[in-house]
Amino acid sequence: MAKAIVQLTVFLTDRFLFCIPFFLMSTIVIPGQHTDKWDLVIEPRSSLFDLRLQEVWRYRDLLLMLVKRDFVATYKQTILGPIWFFIQPLLTTLTYIVIFGNIAKLSTDGLPMTLFYLCGIILWNYFSECLNKTATVFKDNANIFGKVYFPRLVMPLSIVVSNLVRFSIQLALLLGFWIYYLLKGANIHPNWLILLSPYLVLLMAVIALGAGMIITAMTTKYRDLVFLLTFGIQLFMYATPVIYPMSAVSKKWGWLIKSNPLSSLVETFRYAFTGSGQFSWGALAYSSVFALALLFFGAIVFNKVEKNFMDTV
């Protein structure tokens, strides 16, 4: 009797072990064939043009949290805090007035030097900050990207938005000087193109975002580009009418400055508030087309690299 029980136990055990692989196979979910209704299913992208903008919109709360984090972390342990938003452009403007206005004697088209330089500085600061930080997104956030899933496009977008807060504060500084010179009776003539200011800032953000996404995709393999970028942005400022007006550019080099898509944005912004400078719908259209094309190309490159950048960063 005992022998029969042992044989029966061995038989049932063999049968049970034999059925385990089939049970496990029945629990495997084949990609694309979901047996349950999940809130979120993460699947590999099949197309470079699949940017998943709807998914980015669902993570808008994360974007706002990242903006708050950047704002708080930057000035968390500083004495003056957000006052640096005002100090930086003021010191830069003072430096330009001394060096370029009084020593180099560069023209300001008859505008007060403070107002002339501030118009270019706050717009350029917004562009350079967005570009610098977006260009190192993969490198700076590799630890987060390797642990938590979220649309990677949220990170560069948060940089653009957080710098927009900084730009708004510095714009208030510009408006303060602008109102002062208006009341003083200075030779400034604001016009309706002030209404285009949000569009000009948007184009600045789009160009910085597109260029930054291309550069950050390349820096995953070529770290030298980070050093080249820091040096290149400083030189690129001199190819943009920040410290000089377009009217002061010679015909020999005029084509080079005009081919810069940022030139028309800075000139239009200054012209809107002061009435001095050059404005052209054709130049603005060129900057708009360039910005959209650069953003489209940058998004595709960013989309391609984010799939496997963790292997190289």
C-alpha positions in Angstrom: 0.0 0.0 0.0 2.8 2.4 0.9 4.6 1.6 -2.3 1.5 2.4 -4.3 1.1 5.8 -2.6 4.7 6.7 -3.3 4.3 5.8 -7.0 1.1 7.9 -7.2 2.9 10.9 -5.6 5.8 10.6 -8.1 3.4 10.4 -11.0 1.4 13.5 -10.0 4.6 15.5 -9.3 6.0 14.7 -12.8 2.7 15.8 -14.3 2.7 19.0 -12.3 6.2 19.9 -13.3 5.4 19.1 -16.9 2.5 21.6 -16.9 4.4 24.5 -15.4 6.0 25.7 -18.6 2.7 25.7 -20.4 1.1 27.7 -17.6 3.9 30.3 -17.7 3.6 30.6 -21.5 -0.2 31.2 -21.1 0.5 34.2 -18.8 2.9 36.0 -21.3 1.4 39.0 -22.9 2.5 39.5 -26.5 3.2 43.2 -27.4 0.2 44.7 -29.1 -2.2 42.0 -27.6 -3.2 43.3 -24.2 -5.5 41.0 -22.3 -6.2 43.7 -19.6 -7.1 47.3 -19.8 -4.0 49.2 -18.5 -3.9 53.0 -17.8 -0.5 53.2 -19.6 1.3 50.8 -22.0 4.9 51.7 -22.8 5.8 50.4 -26.3 8.8 51.2 -28.6 8.2 53.8 -31.2 7.9 52.6 -34.7 8.4 55.9 -36.5 10.7 58.9 -36.1 7.8 61.2 -36.8 5.8 59.8 -33.8 6.5 62.6 -31.3 3.6 61.6 -29.0 2.6 65.1 -28.3 -0.6 63.9 -26.6 1.5 62.0 -24.1 3.5 65.2 -23.5 0.3 67.0 -22.7 -0.7 64.3 -20.2 2.6 65.0 -18.4 2.0 68.7 -18.1 1.9 68.5 -14.3 5.5 67.1 -14.4 6.5 69.9 -16.7 5.2 72.5 -14.2 7.0 70.7 -11.4 10.3 70.8 -13.3 9.9 74.5 -13.9 9.3 75.1 -10.2 12.4 72.9 -9.4 14.6 74.9 -11.8 13.4 78.2 -10.3 13.9 77.1 -6.7 17.2 75.2 -7.1 18.9 78.0 -8.9 18.5 80.6 -6.2 17.9 78.3 -3.1 21.1 79.2 -1.2 21.7 82.6 -2.5 21.6 85.8 -0.4 19.9 88.0 -3.0 17.7 85.3 -4.5 15.6 86.4 -7.5 17.1 89.9 -7.3 19.9 88.4 -9.5 17.3 88.5 -12.3 17.7 92.3 -12.2 21.4 92.6 -11.3 22.7 90.5 -14.2 21.2 92.5 -17.1 22.0 95.8 -15.3 25.6 94.9 -14.8 25.8 93.7 -18.4 24.2 96.9 -19.7 26.6 99.0 -17.6 29.6 97.1 -19.1 28.3 97.6 -22.6 27.8 101.3 -22.0 31.4 101.7 -20.9 33.1 99.5 -23.4 31.0 99.7 -26.6 29.2 103.0 -26.0 32.0 105.2 -24.6 35.2 103.5 -25.5 34.4 101.9 -28.9 31.9 104.7 -29.7 29.4 102.3 -31.4 26.2 103.8 -32.7 22.9 103.4 -30.9 20.8 105.1 -33.5 20.3 108.1 -31.2 18.6 106.0 -28.5 19.6 106.2 -24.8 22.3 103.6 -24.3 20.6 102.0 -21.4 17.4 101.3 -23.4 19.3 100.3 -26.5 21.4 97.7 -24.8 18.7 96.3 -22.5 16.4 95.6 -25.5 19.1 93.3 -27.0 20.4 91.9 -23.7 17.2 90.5 -22.3 16.2 88.9 -25.6 19.7 87.4 -26.1 19.9 86.1 -22.5 16.7 84.2 -23.0 18.0 82.6 -26.2 21.4 81.7 -24.8 20.1 80.2 -21.5 17.5 78.1 -23.4 20.2 76.9 -25.9 22.9 76.2 -23.3 20.6 74.1 -21.0 18.7 72.3 -23.7 22.0 71.3 -25.4 23.0 69.2 -22.3 19.7 67.6 -21.5 20.7 64.0 -22.1 24.0 64.4 -20.2 22.6 66.3 -17.3 19.6 64.1 -16.7 21.0 60.6 -17.6 20.3 59.4 -14.1 16.6 60.4 -14.2 16.1 59.1 -17.7 17.6 55.7 -16.7 15.2 55.2 -13.8 11.8 56.7 -14.6 9.8 56.8 -17.7 8.2 60.0 -19.0 8.2 61.7 -22.4 11.8 63.0 -22.8 10.5 66.0 -24.7 9.1 67.3 -21.4 12.6 68.1 -20.1 13.7 70.6 -22.9 10.2 72.1 -22.8 10.5 72.7 -19.1 13.8 74.6 -19.7 12.2 76.9 -22.2 9.2 77.6 -19.9 11.4 78.2 -16.8 13.6 80.7 -18.7 10.4 82.4 -19.8 9.7 83.3 -16.2 13.2 84.8 -15.9 12.6 86.7 -19.2 9.3 88.1 -17.9 11.0 89.5 -14.8 13.7 91.1 -16.9 11.1 92.5 -19.3 9.6 94.3 -16.3 13.0 95.9 -15.8 13.1 97.0 -19.4 9.6 98.5 -19.2 10.6 100.4 -16.1 13.4 102.2 -18.0 11.2 102.5 -21.1 8.5 104.4 -19.2 11.1 106.6 -17.5 12.6 107.7 -20.9 9.1 108.2 -22.3 8.2 110.5 -19.5 11.6 112.3 -19.8 10.8 113.0 -23.5 13.6 111.0 -25.0 13.7 110.3 -28.8 11.8 107.1 -28.7 8.6 106.3 -30.7 6.9 103.0 -29.7 4.5 101.6 -32.2 1.9 98.9 -32.7 4.6 96.2 -33.4 4.8 95.9 -29.6 1.9 93.5 -30.1 4.3 91.2 -31.9 6.6 90.9 -28.9 5.1 87.5 -27.7 5.6 86.1 -31.2 9.2 87.3 -31.3 9.9 85.6 -28.0 8.2 82.5 -29.2 10.5 82.4 -32.2 13.5 82.8 -30.0 12.4 79.9 -27.9 11.7 77.7 -30.9 15.1 78.3 -32.5 16.9 77.7 -29.2 14.8 74.5 -28.6 15.4 73.1 -32.1 19.1 73.8 -32.1 19.5 72.6 -28.5 17.8 69.2 -29.3 20.1 68.7 -32.2 23.2 69.5 -30.1 22.2 67.4 -27.1 21.6 64.4 -29.5 25.2 64.8 -30.8 26.8 65.3 -27.3 25.8 61.8 -26.3 28.7 60.6 -28.4 30.8 63.8 -28.8 31.3 65.6 -25.5 33.6 68.2 -27.1 30.6 69.9 -28.5 29.7 71.2 -25.1 32.9 73.2 -24.9 32.5 74.4 -28.5 28.9 75.5 -27.7 30.0 77.7 -24.9 32.6 79.4 -27.0 30.3 79.5 -30.1 27.4 81.3 -28.4 29.7 84.1 -27.3 30.9 84.6 -30.9 27.4 84.2 -32.3 26.2 87.2 -30.2 28.6 89.4 -32.2 26.9 88.2 -35.4 23.6 89.4 -34.0 22.7 93.1 -33.6 22.7 93.1 -29.8 25.5 95.7 -29.2 25.1 97.6 -32.5 22.2 98.5 -34.8 21.8 97.1 -38.3 22.3 100.6 -39.7 25.9 100.5 -38.5 26.7 97.3 -40.5 28.6 97.8 -43.7 27.2 96.5 -47.0 30.2 94.1 -47.3 29.1 92.2 -44.2 25.4 93.1 -44.2 24.4 89.8 -46.0 26.1 87.8 -43.2 24.2 89.5 -40.4 20.9 89.4 -42.2 21.3 85.7 -42.9 21.2 85.2 -39.1 17.6 84.4 -38.2 18.0 86.1 -34.8 18.9 89.5 -36.3 15.4 90.4 -37.5 14.0 89.3 -34.2 16.3 91.6 -32.1 15.8 94.5 -34.6 12.1 94.1 -34.6 11.9 93.9 -30.9 14.0 97.1 -30.5 12.0 98.8 -33.3 8.7 98.0 -31.6 9.6 99.7 -28.3 11.7 102.6 -29.6 10.8 103.2 -33.2 14.5 103.0 -34.1 16.0 100.2 -36.2 15.0 98.2 -39.3 11.8 96.2 -39.7 11.0 94.0 -42.6 8.1 91.5 -43.0 10.3 89.5 -45.4 13.0 89.1 -42.7 10.5 88.2 -40.1 9.0 85.5 -42.4 12.5 84.1 -43.1 13.1 83.8 -39.3 9.7 82.1 -38.9 10.3 79.5 -41.6 13.8 78.9 -40.3 12.5 78.4 -36.7 9.8 75.9 -37.7 12.2 73.9 -40.0 14.8 73.8 -37.2 12.3 72.7 -34.6 10.9 69.9 -36.9 14.4 68.6 -37.7 15.5 68.9 -34.0 12.5 67.0 -32.8 13.2 64.1 -35.3 16.8 63.9 -34.2 15.9 64.0 -30.5 13.3 61.3 -31.1 15.8 59.0 -32.8 18.6 59.4 -30.2 16.4 59.1 -27.1 15.7 55.4 -27.9 19.3 54.3 -27.2 21.2 57.2 -25.8 21.6 55.4 -22.4 24.0 53.1 -24.1 26.4 55.9 -25.0 25.9 58.8 -22.5 
